[in-house]
Amino acid sequence: MNENYLISVEQFNRQSLEDLFNLAKDIKQNPSKYHDALSGKVIATLFYEPSTRTRLSFESAIARLGASNISTENAREFSSASKGETLEDTIRIIAGYSDAIVMRHYEDDSSEKAVKVSNVPIINAGAGKKEHPTQAILDVFTICEKFGTADNISILLGGDLKYGRTSHSLIKMLSLYKNVKLYGLSKPAFALPQEYIDFIHQNGMTYQAFTSFDEVPKDVNVIYHTRIQAERFEGDFGREEFIITQKVLDTFSKDTILLHPLPRCEEILPEVDNDPRAMYFVQAHNGIPTRMALLLKLLGE
């Protein structure tokens, strides 16, 4: 990642991603070493869509690095966007108030628009249904913490594979690793789009779609389950079909881990939370060191 912004996981190569992970590991092990690393910097968090984990972990990362934060929680309603101001004009203004902008937006191409007019780093914290690169960073970091690497990994992608930007970014980031096997499990209406299936095959990975948990290999390394992105389409999607209960999880290997970008609805039952294979809360907490590392890479001396 040579640019001074992050809008897509495709900006990474294997070495730059591993450099980021090594920094995140050091932050986890020696947090006090970084307390004043960005002292004097001002970072804006500009969120046009609701967020708990991404927004608050970025703001926590900013505070832990000694920087200051300026923020609006719902920019779609509580910024001048409600008066008709364009995204480009908003970015031009906030770039003059801050040293970097962390942005979540409902438009797929919002990050590209922001980068074109900003003179400070832009970090894509979720753009429509397209990408969520910092989520992919913490997802792969969690996988590598558990298994040592994401080489030779097998992953079941479950839930909403059509609108789920977290799955889309994860697929792209996994292309940096060797011998990756991907499986899909979703309703037909939420199947993985062909462009991502093509990307998988073009980048040396394999993909197979299933219609039930019974068909999935029981020694799969990772189950990456997601909720239906109801806010991205109109109509009733019906009841979730693929629900992970303790009984379902127990059909898989004792070494299989269960991840979820959260928030969850009914696709993972709370009865699974205390199973050591359920690592979605560890995964969420890894957002702090990985986002601290990213901010340091973009803003550190």
Number of C-alpha atoms within 10 A of each C-alpha: 18 11 10 15 24 24 25 23 24 14 15 18 15 13 11 13 19 14 13 22 23 15 19 25 18 14 19 15 11 11 14 12 11 17 17 13 20 22 16 11 17 17 28 23 25 24 22 22 17 14 15 10 17 23 20 14 20 25 24 17 22 27 18 21 23 17 19 18 18 14 15 14 17 15 20 18 13 12 16 14 15 11 10 8 11 11 16 15 15 17 23 17 11 19 21 12 15 18 19 26 27 24 24 26 22 17 14 15 15 20 26 15 14 25 21 12 15 21 15 23 23 25 26 25 25 31 24 19 20 21 27 26 27 25 27 25 22 24 27 19 27 25 19 15 13 13 15 10 16 23 16 12 19 21 24 24 24 28 27 25 27 22 24 22 23 25 29 22 24 23 22 20 23 24 22 20 17 15 16 21 20 21 19 24 24 24 20 11 10 18 17 24 12 10 8 18 16 12 14 20 12 11 15 14 20 15 17 12 17 15 13 13 18 11 10 17 15 15 14 19 23 19 23 22 28 24 21 24 17 12 9 11 9 7 7 7 13 7 10 14 12 19 18 20 16 16 10 13 22 15 13 19 14 14 14 20 23 24 23 23 21 16 11 14 12 15 20 21 13 12 11 18 16 10 14 12 19 19 18 21 13 11 21 20 14 21 27 24 27 29 24 27 25 22 23 19 17 19 18 12 7
